[in-house]
């Protein structure tokens, strides 16, 4: 039996465990998937040592960046992004080899691309956490110029939310919520942007998938914008993780 799992904190509403458990049952795959909730990344080596049957892990908030120093290698996209959501564990007589990947890029690109129109040239990313790094990588590859709104100390190509004005909203027709705002159970929350400047050419993409329609998406729909939640992206990254864990590479 193959074992897989998820590390993060907290893991109360884990999509991954539910998804993989149902996949294994439906497809009659002799594997298990479990949550490894750790309150500090310093406990990561214990998970690897104490669970010798585990051959693959997903990584979620807040450890997508913190896990990197514990890994032996990264694939190209994970190295460029600086964030990991998938770890392949290769065990042999000579020891344990850990390689990090970022499959958020695969999930996001495949979910976003079918919605893009010729006028979607500039994007506004709401949030600057680990998840936003994969988005920037994809947008850059697609030739979409972007800027990020942050509540943290500003870095290059970042602005404050209060700087988002009519001109910026009009120019940036792709708006992506990479914050947890709107996630169950705090479904009444939403990013603080001037929604009155949204129009029919806008595309609002929300990484949140629970609830299915967030306040962010509702406000966009009310102004005629196209909207999409993060479920398909999540599905895509999960399936890509499974492919990596079971590849010969």
LUMGUTI-364723 format. One line per field, with one value per residue: residue number from 1; x, y, z negated of N, C-alpha, C, CB in turn. Coordinates in pm, whole numbers, plus 32768, in hexadecimal, padded with zeros to 4 digits. Atoms other than C-alpha are relative to their C-alpha. Glycine has a CB too. Layout:
! residues N
k <- NUM_...
n_X <- X_...
n_Y <- Y_...
n_Z <- Z_...
ca_X <- X_...
ca_Y <- Y_...
ca_Z <- Z_...
c_X <- X_...
c_Y <- Y_...
c_Z <- Z_...
cb_X <- X_...
cb_Y <- Y_...
cb_Z <- Z_...
***
This chain:
! residues 249
k <- 1_2_3_4_5_6_7_8_9_10_11_12_13_14_15_16_17_18_19_20_21_22_23_24_25_26_27_28_29_30_31_32_33_34_35_36_37_38_39_40_41_42_43_44_45_46_47_48_49_50_51_52_53_54_55_56_57_58_59_60_61_62_63_64_65_66_67_68_69_70_71_72_73_74_75_76_77_78_79_80_81_82_83_84_85_86_87_88_89_90_91_92_93_94_95_96_97_98_99_100_101_102_103_104_105_106_107_108_109_110_111_112_113_114_115_116_117_118_119_120_121_122_123_124_125_126_127_128_129_130_131_132_133_134_135_136_137_138_139_140_141_142_143_144_145_146_147_148_149_150_151_152_153_154_155_156_157_158_159_160_161_162_163_164_165_166_167_168_169_170_171_172_173_174_175_176_177_178_179_180_181_182_183_184_185_186_187_188_189_190_191_192_193_194_195_196_197_198_199_200_201_202_203_204_205_206_207_208_209_210_211_212_213_214_215_216_217_218_219_220_221_222_223_224_225_226_227_228_229_230_231_232_233_234_235_236_237_238_239_240_241_242_243_244_245_246_247_248_249
n_X <- 8053_7FB9_8037_7FE8_8037_7FFF_7FD1_802F_803C_8048_8030_808C_8051_7FA0_8032_7FAA_8021_8082_7FF3_7FB2_8046_806B_7FBF_7FCD_8072_8046_7FAB_7FCD_7F70_7FD8_7FB0_8043_7FD7_8021_7FD3_7F97_800B_7F8E_8008_7F81_7FBD_7F91_802F_8007_7FAB_803E_8065_7FB6_7FBD_805F_8062_7FA9_804C_8031_7FAC_8021_8047_8026_7FDC_805B_7FE6_7FA7_7F7B_7FD6_7F79_7FAE_7FD4_7F93_7F7C_7FFD_8003_7F7F_7FFF_807C_8007_7FE6_8069_7FFE_7F89_8018_806F_7FDC_806B_8015_807C_7FF8_7F7E_7FEF_7FA5_7FC0_7FB9_7FA6_7FA0_7FA2_8042_807D_7FEA_807B_8001_8075_803E_8072_8068_8062_7FEF_804B_808F_802C_7FFA_8067_8083_800C_7FED_8079_8051_7FB8_8022_7F90_7FEE_7FCC_7F70_7FC7_8042_7FF0_8004_8021_7FB8_7F73_7FCF_7FC2_8054_7FF4_7F84_801D_8052_7FA5_7FB3_8059_8021_7F87_7FF5_806E_7FEE_805E_7FBA_804B_7FD6_8040_802B_7FCD_8012_7F7F_7F99_8000_7F8C_8007_807B_806F_8041_8062_8089_8039_7FCE_804D_8061_804F_7FA7_7FC4_806A_8026_7F92_7FE0_807F_7FF9_7FEE_7FF4_7FFD_7FA5_800A_8067_807D_8076_8000_8054_8088_800D_802A_802C_7F8C_7FD4_7F93_802F_7FDF_8074_804A_8054_7FB9_7FFB_805D_8014_7F82_7FB1_7FFF_7FDE_7FDA_7FF2_7FC2_805C_805E_806C_8071_7FF1_8008_7FD5_802D_7FAB_8039_8087_7FF5_7FD7_8071_8063_7FD1_7FF6_7F7E_7FF4_7FC7_7FE1_7FC4_7F83_8010_7FC0_7F71_7FDE_800A_7F90_7F81_8002_7FE7_7F75_7FB1_8008_7FB0_7F71_7FDE_7FFC_7FAD_7F81_7F95
n_Y <- 7F88_7F80_7F9A_7F75_7FAC_7F6E_7FB8_7F77_7FDE_8079_8053_8021_8011_802D_8033_806B_8081_802C_801C_8078_8073_8024_8031_8086_805A_800B_8043_807A_7FF4_8029_7F93_7FAC_7F74_7FD0_7F7B_7FF2_7F76_7FDE_7F72_7FC1_804A_804C_808B_8042_8077_806D_803E_8054_806C_8057_803A_8031_802C_7F8B_7FE4_7F7E_7FA2_7F7A_7F9A_7F8F_7F8F_7F91_803C_800E_7FC7_802E_808B_8008_8024_808C_8053_8018_7FC8_7FC5_7FFA_7F78_7F9F_7FE9_7FAF_7F77_7FC7_7FF5_803C_808F_803A_8090_803B_808C_803F_8076_8048_8069_8031_7F93_7F99_7FC4_7F8F_7FB2_7F9E_7FAA_7FD4_7FA6_8025_7F94_7FC2_8053_7FF0_7F77_7FE2_804B_7FCB_7F75_7FE9_8001_7F89_7F88_7FBE_7FB2_7F85_8020_7FE7_7FD9_8040_7FCF_8070_7FD5_8058_8015_8078_806B_8025_7F9C_8014_8057_7FB3_7FA5_8053_8021_7F84_7FD9_805B_7FE2_7F79_7FA4_7FAB_8003_7FB9_8040_7FAC_803E_7FBE_8012_7FA2_8005_802A_7FD3_801B_800D_7F83_8008_8009_7F7B_7FC7_8037_7F9A_801C_801A_8084_8064_7FFF_803A_808A_8046_8081_7FE9_8084_8001_8064_7FF6_805B_7FB7_803D_8090_8034_7FD3_7F6D_7FEE_7F77_7FAA_7FF2_7F9F_7F75_7FBA_7FB4_8056_7FB0_7FE9_807E_8004_807E_8036_8033_808C_800C_808B_800C_807E_803D_805C_801B_802E_8007_7F75_7FA8_7F75_7FC7_8028_7FC6_7F73_7FF9_8029_7F95_7F98_803C_8040_8092_8028_808E_801F_804A_8091_8045_7FF1_805D_8085_8011_800E_807F_806C_7FF3_8034_8092_8029_7FF1_8066_8084_8000_8045_7F9B
n_Z <- 8000_7FFB_8058_7FDE_8068_7FF7_8076_8008_8082_8027_7F92_8021_7F87_7F9B_7F80_7FCE_803F_7FCC_7F71_7FE6_803B_7FA3_7F86_8019_8010_7F80_7F9D_8041_800D_8086_8038_8064_8006_8086_8026_8066_8030_8056_8024_7FDA_7F95_803D_8014_7F7E_7FF9_804D_7FA8_7FA0_8049_8048_7FA3_7F92_7F8A_7FB7_7F8C_7FC7_8057_7FD5_8063_7FFA_805B_7FD8_7FF0_7F74_7FF4_8071_7FEF_7F9D_8037_8029_7F88_7FBE_7F79_7FCF_7F6E_7FD0_8022_8091_801D_7FD1_804D_808D_8051_7FE3_8035_7FEB_801F_7FDC_8060_7FC5_806A_7FCE_8064_8020_804F_7FD0_7FA6_7FF8_7F93_8004_7F83_8010_7FA0_7FFA_7F7D_7FA1_801B_7FE4_7F70_7FB7_8026_7FD3_7F70_7FAD_8019_7FD5_7F83_7FCB_804F_8086_7FF4_8081_8072_8089_805E_8088_805C_7FDC_8045_7FB2_7F8D_7F96_7FB6_7F8E_7FA3_7FBA_7FA3_7F8F_7FB9_7FB8_7F8C_7FA3_7FCE_8042_8061_807E_8078_8074_806F_807B_8082_8041_7FD3_7F6E_7FB3_7F75_7FB6_805E_8027_806C_7FD0_7FEF_7F82_7F90_7FD9_7F88_7F8F_8010_7FED_7F73_7FB3_8029_7FEF_8046_808F_803F_8092_8037_8091_8034_8018_7FC3_8019_806C_801E_7FFA_7F75_7FE7_7FE7_7F75_7FF4_7FFC_7F83_7FCF_7FA3_7FA6_7F82_7FB6_7F8F_7FB8_7FCC_8070_802A_808E_8020_8091_8029_8061_7FC0_8060_7FAF_7F6F_7FD3_806D_7FF5_7F98_7F81_7FF7_7FE0_7F75_7FAE_8002_7FA4_7F7C_7FEB_8004_8081_8011_8082_7FFC_800B_7F8F_8017_806C_7FC6_7FA4_8048_8048_7FA1_7FD5_8070_7FFD_7F8B_8027_8064_7FC3_7F88_800F_800E
ca_X <- 8000_807D_8052_8035_7FE0_7FC3_8088_8006_7F61_7E42_7DAF_7C44_7BB1_7CA2_7C3C_7D60_7D08_7B9F_7BFC_7D07_7C41_7B1B_7C03_7CA5_7B55_7AB2_7BDA_7C26_7D8A_7E39_7EB0_7E62_7E77_7E89_7EB5_7FF4_7F9A_80D8_80E7_824F_8317_8429_8351_8362_8491_83CF_82B8_83B4_846C_833C_8271_835B_8240_81E7_8267_81C2_814B_8085_80E3_7FED_7FDD_80BA_81D7_81F3_832B_83A2_83C6_84CF_8605_85A6_85A8_86CA_8660_8556_84D3_84FE_83AB_83BB_8519_84B0_8371_8409_82DF_8293_8145_81B5_82CF_833E_83E4_84DC_8556_867F_8793_8866_875E_8638_8631_852E_84D9_83EB_82FB_81F4_80BA_7FEE_807D_7FE7_7E94_7E80_7EEE_7E00_7CDE_7D25_7D87_7C2F_7B9E_7CA0_7C3D_7D1C_7CE4_7D5E_7EB8_7EE6_7E97_7E68_7EC0_7E22_7F12_8086_80A0_8132_800A_803F_819D_8119_801D_8131_81FB_80D2_806D_81D2_81D8_808C_810E_8019_80B0_8054_8066_8012_7F50_7FE7_7FA1_8107_8249_8256_8347_838A_8250_8167_8070_7F87_7E15_7DC1_7E8A_7D98_7CD4_7BEE_7D0B_7DB0_7C69_7C1A_7D71_7D92_7C77_7CF3_7CC8_7D36_7CE5_7E0F_7DA2_7CCF_7BC1_7A6B_7ACA_79D4_7973_79BC_78F9_788D_79EF_7A88_7BBA_7B98_7BA3_7AC3_79D0_790A_7A18_79F0_794C_78F7_7A5F_7AD9_7B33_7B2E_7BE4_7BC6_7CB4_7BAB_7ACB_79F2_78F0_78C0_785D_7918_78BD_79E1_7949_77E7_7854_78FD_77D0_76F0_77C4_77BE_7918_797A_79CC_7A6B_7AC3_7BF5_7B5E_7BD5_7D2F_7D34_7CC7_7DD3_7EEE_7E81_7E7D_7FCF_805B_7FE6_8087_81D5_81CD_819C_8289_83D4_8499
ca_Y <- 8000_815C_8279_83EA_8516_868B_876D_88BE_8974_896F_8857_8864_8884_87B7_878F_86A6_8594_8585_8590_8481_839D_83A7_8377_8243_81AC_81EF_8172_8054_80CC_802D_8174_825E_83D5_8479_85CC_861D_8758_87F2_893C_8980_8921_88A2_8767_8719_862D_8564_8526_849D_83CA_833F_82E6_8215_81A5_830A_8352_84A0_85D6_870A_884D_895E_8A9E_8B0D_8A29_8A4F_8B25_8AAB_8942_8992_8985_8820_87A3_8711_879F_886D_8858_898C_8A2D_89FC_8A91_8BC3_8BF6_8BBC_8AF1_897B_88C8_8767_8693_854D_8462_8369_8266_8183_80C8_8203_82D6_83BD_84B5_85CE_8694_87BC_881F_892B_88A1_89DA_8A62_8941_8960_8ADB_8AF1_89E3_8A81_8BE7_8BC5_8B66_8CA8_8D99_8E91_8F6A_9096_8FE0_907B_90F0_9050_90BE_8FB5_8FE3_8F56_8F10_8DC1_8C79_8C32_8D76_8D0C_8BF6_8CE6_8DDD_8CC9_8C65_8DCB_8E16_8CE5_8D52_8EB2_8F56_907A_9081_9143_90C9_916E_9131_917A_9116_91DA_9237_9189_91C1_91D6_91EE_92FA_9343_92F8_946A_94B1_93E7_94F1_9509_9518_93E1_9320_9386_9320_91DB_9103_8FC5_8FD5_8EAC_8E77_8DC3_8E11_8D35_8E44_8DAB_8C4B_8B81_8BC5_8D3B_8D46_8EAF_8F34_8FAC_906E_91EA_9268_9363_926D_938B_93A3_9239_9200_90F6_90D1_906D_8F0D_8ECB_8D8D_8D23_8C1E_8BE0_8AB5_8A9D_8B32_8AF2_8C5E_8D55_8EBD_8F24_8E60_8ED9_9042_9003_8F4E_906E_9151_9060_8FC9_8E60_8DA6_8C5E_8BBB_8AEE_8991_892F_89B8_88E9_87B3_87E6_8816_86E2_85FF_8689_863C_84D4_84B8_8535_8447_831F_8383_82D3_841A
ca_Z <- 8000_805F_7F69_7FB3_7EDF_7EA4_7DBB_7D49_7C29_7BEF_7CC3_7C52_7DAF_7E81_7FED_8032_7F38_7FAC_811D_8112_802A_811B_8246_81AC_814D_829F_836B_8279_8241_8118_807D_7F5B_7F27_7DD5_7D34_7C76_7BB8_7B2A_7A6F_7ADB_7C11_7B26_7AFC_7C71_7C52_7B4C_7C49_7D43_7C3E_7B84_7CBC_7D97_7E7F_7EE7_8048_808F_7FD7_8030_7F7E_7F25_7E56_7DAE_7E1E_7F9A_7F72_7E1D_7E93_7F9B_7EB8_7E56_7FBF_8087_81D7_828B_83ED_84C9_848B_8311_830F_83D8_830F_81B8_813F_8130_8114_8170_80E2_817F_8087_8118_801E_8063_7FAC_7FB8_7F08_7F4E_806F_806E_81A7_81AD_82C3_82F8_839E_8350_8497_855D_84B3_84D4_8640_86B7_85FC_8667_87D7_8866_87D4_8860_8970_8A49_8962_882A_8834_86CC_857D_8416_8313_81BC_80BA_80B2_7FFA_8072_8158_8218_8280_835E_83F8_8452_84F6_85D1_8628_868D_8772_880C_884E_875D_869E_852C_83E9_8289_8171_8018_7EAB_7E54_7E81_7FF0_80DD_824E_8327_81F9_818F_806D_8091_8069_81A5_827B_8339_8468_8563_84D5_84CC_8631_86B5_85F4_8672_85C8_844E_837C_820E_8175_8010_7F27_7F1A_7F5D_7EF4_7E20_7D0D_7D3E_7E82_7E53_7E82_7FCB_8043_8018_8180_8238_82DB_837A_8487_84F7_864C_874C_87C2_8669_85FF_8487_8420_82B3_8224_8118_816B_8032_805B_81CD_8207_8129_80DE_81BC_82DC_8293_82A1_83EF_8480_841B_84F8_8621_85EF_8635_84F3_848D_8342_82E6_82ED_844A_83F9_82BA_8376_847D_8386_82C1_83F2_8460_8304_8320_8478_83EB_82C2_83A9_84C1_84FE_84EA
c_X <- 8057_7FBB_802A_7FC5_800F_8039_7FD1_7FCA_7FAB_7FCF_7F6E_7FAD_8058_7FB9_804B_7FDB_7F7D_800B_8048_7FBF_7F92_8039_802E_7F8F_7FBB_8051_8040_8099_8027_8060_7FAF_8039_7FD6_8038_806B_8002_8073_8000_8083_8043_8075_7FD9_7FF9_805B_7FC7_7F99_8044_803A_7F9D_7F98_8048_7FB5_7FD1_8061_7FE2_7FB2_7FD6_8023_7FA1_8029_801D_808B_8034_808C_805C_8038_807E_8089_800E_8009_808B_8009_7F76_7FFC_8006_7F96_7FFE_8075_7FEA_7F94_8027_7F93_7FE6_7F79_7FFC_808D_7FFE_806B_8036_8057_8054_805F_805F_7FBF_7F7F_8021_7F7B_800A_7F7D_7FD2_7F94_7F99_7F8F_8007_7FAF_7F6A_7FCC_7FFD_7F92_7F73_7FE9_7FFA_7F7F_7FAB_803E_7FD2_8078_801C_802F_8098_8044_7FAE_801E_7FF1_7FE7_803F_808C_803D_803A_7FB1_8013_807D_7FEB_7FAF_8059_8052_7FAE_7FE1_8076_8012_7F97_800C_7F9F_804C_7FAD_803D_7FB3_7FDA_8023_7FD9_8082_805E_8012_8086_7FEF_7F7D_7F88_7FCB_7FA7_7F73_7FC4_8031_7FB2_7F90_7FB9_8058_803C_7F9B_7FD8_806A_8012_7F7F_8001_801E_7FF9_8006_8057_8008_7F9A_7F78_7F8B_7FF4_7FA3_8055_7FED_7FDA_7FD3_8073_8025_8070_7FCB_8030_7F84_7FB5_7FAC_8043_8011_7F96_7FFF_8081_8056_7FEF_802E_8017_801B_803E_7FAB_7F9E_7F8C_7FE1_801B_7FFD_8021_7FC5_804F_7FC7_7F76_8005_802D_7F8E_7F98_8024_8017_8083_7FF4_8044_801E_803F_8078_7FF4_8048_8098_802F_8001_8078_8084_8008_8021_8090_805E_8007_8054_8095_8028_8013_8050_8084_8074_8036
c_Y <- 807D_8064_808B_8056_8094_8039_8091_801B_807C_7FB3_7FD6_7FE2_7FD6_7FC8_7F82_7F77_7FC8_7FD6_7F7C_7F83_7FD0_7FC7_7F70_7F9A_7FE5_7FAD_7F80_7FFC_7FE2_8068_804B_808D_8036_808C_7FF8_8093_801D_8097_804B_7FAA_7FAF_7F6D_7FB3_7F85_7F89_7FB6_7FA0_7F84_7F9B_7FBE_7FCD_7FD2_8076_8022_8087_8057_807B_805F_8076_8069_7FCD_7FD2_7FF6_8038_7FC8_7F74_7FF5_7FDB_7F6D_7FA1_7FF4_8043_803B_7FF3_8093_8065_801E_8058_8092_8045_8019_7FCD_7F72_7FD3_7F68_7FCF_7F6D_7FC4_7F7F_7FBF_7F90_7FD6_806F_8072_8033_807D_8048_8068_804D_802E_8068_7FDE_8066_8044_7FB6_8015_8089_801C_7FBA_802D_808C_800F_7FFF_807E_8080_8031_8056_807F_7FE6_8007_801E_7FC7_8049_7F88_8038_7F9E_7FE3_7F86_7F9A_7FDB_8060_7FEB_7FA8_804B_805B_7FB5_7FE2_807C_8030_7FAB_801E_808D_8065_804C_800A_805C_7FC2_8067_7FB8_8050_7FF5_8072_7FF2_7FD3_8033_7FD6_7FE5_808A_7FE7_7FFA_808B_8046_7FCD_8063_7FD9_7FDE_7F73_7F91_7FF5_7FBB_7F6B_7FAE_7F71_801E_7F7A_800F_7F8E_800C_7F9A_8044_7FC2_7F6C_7FDC_7FEE_8098_802A_808F_805E_8001_8068_808E_804B_804B_7FB5_804F_8019_7F7F_8003_7F79_7FC2_7FC2_7F69_7FFC_7F6D_7FFA_7F78_7FB6_7FA7_7FD9_8081_8004_808C_8059_808C_8049_7FE2_803D_8092_8015_7FDE_806E_8071_7FC8_7FB9_7F68_7FDB_7F6B_7FEA_7FA3_7F69_7FB5_8007_7F9B_7F70_7FE3_7FED_7F7C_7F8B_8004_7FCD_7F68_7FC7_8005_7F92_7F77_7FF9_7FBA_8061_8006
c_Z <- 8000_7FA5_802E_7F90_801D_7F7F_8008_7F75_800E_807B_7FEB_807C_8075_807B_8027_7FC7_8037_8092_801A_7FC6_805D_8082_7FEE_7FF2_8085_8064_7FCA_7FFF_7F70_7FC3_7F97_8005_7F79_7FE7_7F94_7FD4_7FA1_7FE7_8017_806B_7FCA_7FE9_8084_8008_7FB2_8054_8060_7FB9_7FC7_805A_807D_807C_8055_8072_8041_7FA0_804F_7F8E_8010_7F99_7F74_802A_808F_8018_7F94_8013_8055_7FC4_7FD7_8077_803E_8089_801F_8097_802A_7FD4_7F6B_7FD9_8026_7FAC_7F6F_7FA5_8032_7FC9_800F_7FE3_8027_7FA6_803D_7F95_803E_7F91_7FD4_7FB1_8040_8051_8014_806F_8000_808A_7FE0_806C_8004_8089_806A_7FEE_8027_8097_804D_7FE0_8039_8098_8053_7FF1_8039_808A_802B_7FAF_7F71_8002_7F7B_7F8E_7F7E_7FA4_7F74_7F9F_8032_7FB9_8060_807D_8074_8054_807B_8069_8055_806A_807E_8053_8053_807D_806A_803A_7FC8_7F94_7F80_7F97_7F8C_7F97_7F7D_7F85_7FB0_802B_8096_803A_808F_8042_7FA5_7FDA_7F87_803D_801B_807F_807A_8022_8082_8077_7FF9_8019_8092_8056_7FE5_7FFD_7FCA_7F6D_7FB8_7F69_7FD0_7F68_7FCF_7FEC_804D_7FE7_7F8C_7F82_800A_808E_8020_8023_8095_8005_8011_807C_8030_806F_8063_8087_8052_806F_8045_8035_7F91_7FEE_7F6F_7FE1_7F6A_7FDE_7F98_804B_7FA4_7FB5_8097_803F_7F89_8012_806D_808A_8016_802A_8090_805E_800B_8060_808D_801E_8008_7F7D_7FFE_7F77_8011_8002_8070_7FF5_7F98_8032_8059_7FB9_7FB5_805C_8033_7F93_8005_8073_7FDE_7F9F_803F_8082_7FE3_7FE7_7F72
cb_X <- 7FA2_8007_802D_7FC1_8040_7F72_809B_7F96_806D_7F89_8058_7FC0_7FB3_805C_800F_808F_7FF7_7F98_804A_808C_7FC6_7FA8_8078_8057_7F9B_7FE4_806C_7FC9_8030_8043_802E_8010_7FC2_8034_7F8A_808E_7F77_8086_7FD8_805E_8031_802A_7F75_8027_808B_7FBE_7FB0_8072_8054_7FBA_7F92_8054_7F87_7FEF_7FEF_7FB2_8057_7F67_8095_7F6F_7F87_800C_7FFE_7F9D_7FFB_7FAF_7F91_800B_801E_7F84_7F9E_8018_8026_7FF3_7F7E_8008_7F78_8006_807B_7FD8_7F87_8020_7F7D_8074_7F88_7FD6_8023_8025_7FB7_8056_7F9D_8050_8050_803C_805E_7FA2_803D_7FE2_8014_801D_7FC3_802B_7FC8_801A_8095_8024_7FE4_805C_8087_800D_7FF2_8074_805C_7FAC_7FE9_8096_7F7E_7FE6_7F7D_7FD0_8018_8008_802A_7F98_8085_7F65_7FB4_8052_7F90_800F_7F6C_8001_806A_7FB3_7F97_805D_802B_7F7E_7FD6_807B_7FF2_7F7B_7FF5_7F86_801B_7FF9_7FE7_805C_7F67_8097_7F89_803C_8086_7FDD_8011_8076_8016_802B_7FAE_800D_7FA9_8021_8093_7FC5_8046_7FA8_806F_803C_7F85_7FEA_8080_8047_7FDA_806F_7F94_807D_7F70_808C_7FD9_802F_8010_8000_808E_7FBE_7FDB_8083_7F90_7FB7_8077_7F89_805B_802E_8034_802D_7FA7_7FDD_8089_7FE8_8023_7FA2_8050_7FDB_805D_7F8F_807E_7F77_808B_7FB5_8049_8027_7F87_7F92_7F72_809B_8010_8090_7FF7_7FB7_8062_8074_7FC0_7FF2_8081_7FEB_8060_8051_7FA1_805E_7F98_8051_7F6D_7FD2_8022_7F9D_7F7D_8009_8013_7F76_7F9F_8020_7FC5_7F6D_7FE1_8019_7F93_7F76_8019_801D_7FCD
cb_Y <- 8000_8036_7FE7_8025_7FE0_8037_7FFA_801D_8015_8023_7F85_8074_8083_7F96_806B_801E_800E_8071_8072_8010_8023_807B_8059_8000_803A_808A_805E_7F83_808E_7F74_8061_7FC3_8055_7F9F_8055_7FD1_8018_7FD3_800E_8012_8060_8040_8001_8063_8021_8038_806D_8052_8039_804F_8069_7F90_7FAC_8078_7F92_7FEF_8028_8008_802D_7FD3_8061_8062_7F7A_8046_8099_8005_7FAD_8083_8056_7FDF_8039_7F6B_7F93_8095_7FBB_8000_7FCB_7F7B_7FC8_7FFF_7FA2_808F_8056_7FAA_803D_7FDA_8011_7FEF_7FE3_8027_7FC6_8031_7F8A_8037_8073_8023_7FD2_8044_7FBA_8078_7F86_8096_7F76_8068_8003_7F6B_7FE8_8064_7FD7_7F6E_8002_8050_7F99_7F87_8010_7FE6_8057_8026_804D_7F72_8074_8099_7F6E_8072_7FAE_800A_7F7E_807D_7FC1_7F86_7FFD_808C_7FC2_7F82_8054_8046_7F7C_7FC0_806D_7FF2_7F6F_7FF1_8000_7FB3_808D_7F72_809D_7F96_801F_7FF3_7FC1_7F75_7FE9_8087_7F64_7FCA_7F8A_7FB3_803B_807A_7FB5_8055_7FDF_7F72_8088_8078_8069_7FF2_8023_808F_8048_7FFE_7FFE_7FA0_8064_7FB5_7FF5_800F_8091_7FC5_8094_8019_7FCF_7F7A_7FD4_8046_7FA2_8035_7FD0_8029_7FDC_8049_7F9C_8089_7FA2_8084_803C_7F86_806B_8017_806E_8049_7FA8_803C_7FD1_8010_801A_806D_7F84_7F8D_8053_7FA8_8022_8007_8048_7FCA_7F68_7FF4_8044_7FA3_7F82_8038_803F_8068_8027_7FC9_8026_7FCD_7FBF_8026_7FDB_803E_808F_800F_7FF1_8077_8073_7FE9_800B_8093_802F_7FD2_805A_808B_7FF8_7FD1_8090_7FAD_808A
cb_Z <- 7F87_8091_7F6E_808B_7F7F_801A_7FF4_806B_7F94_7FA5_8010_7FB4_8023_7FC5_806E_7FE0_7F67_7FF1_8044_7FC8_7F76_801F_8026_7F83_7F9C_8039_802F_8049_802A_8003_8070_7F71_8076_7F97_7FCF_8038_7FBB_8042_7F70_7F84_806D_7F7B_7FBE_806D_7FCA_7F80_804F_8043_7F90_7F97_8026_7FCE_7FD5_7FA1_8067_807F_7F89_8025_8011_7FE7_7FFE_7F8E_7FC7_805B_7FF6_7F82_803E_8048_7F8A_7FAD_8066_800F_806A_7FD5_8035_8096_802C_7FB5_804B_8093_8006_7FDD_8007_7FC5_8047_8091_7F69_8098_7F79_807E_7F97_807E_8039_807F_7FEA_7F88_8089_7F79_8089_7FAC_804F_8008_7FE0_7F8F_8027_7FED_7F6D_7FBA_8038_7FE2_7F68_7FCB_8037_7FDD_7F6C_8002_7FF1_8091_7FFC_7FD2_805E_7FF5_7FF5_7FDD_8004_7FEB_7FEE_7FDE_7FB0_7FAC_7FD8_7FC4_7FA4_7FD1_7FB4_7F9B_7FBB_7FCE_7F9D_7FA5_7FD2_7FB9_8093_7FC3_803B_7FCA_800C_7FC4_8007_8007_7FB2_8023_7FB5_8037_7FFD_8051_805C_7F83_8076_7FA0_7F9B_7F88_8011_7FDD_8011_8022_8005_7F73_7FAA_8031_7FE0_7F73_8091_8040_7FC9_8034_7FC6_803E_7FD3_7F7D_8027_8092_7FE1_802A_7F76_7FD4_8020_7F86_7FAC_805D_8076_7F84_806E_8035_7FB2_7FBF_7FE4_7FA1_8063_8071_8046_7F81_805C_7FA5_8053_7FB8_7FC9_7FAC_802F_7F9D_7FE1_803D_803B_7FF9_7F78_7FF5_8008_7F7B_7F9F_8018_7FC7_7F73_7FCB_8065_7F8F_807D_7F8C_8070_7FA2_7F8F_8000_8086_7FD3_7F8B_8051_805B_7F9E_7FC0_8076_8022_7F79_800E_807A_7FC1_7F95_8019_8031_807D_802A
***
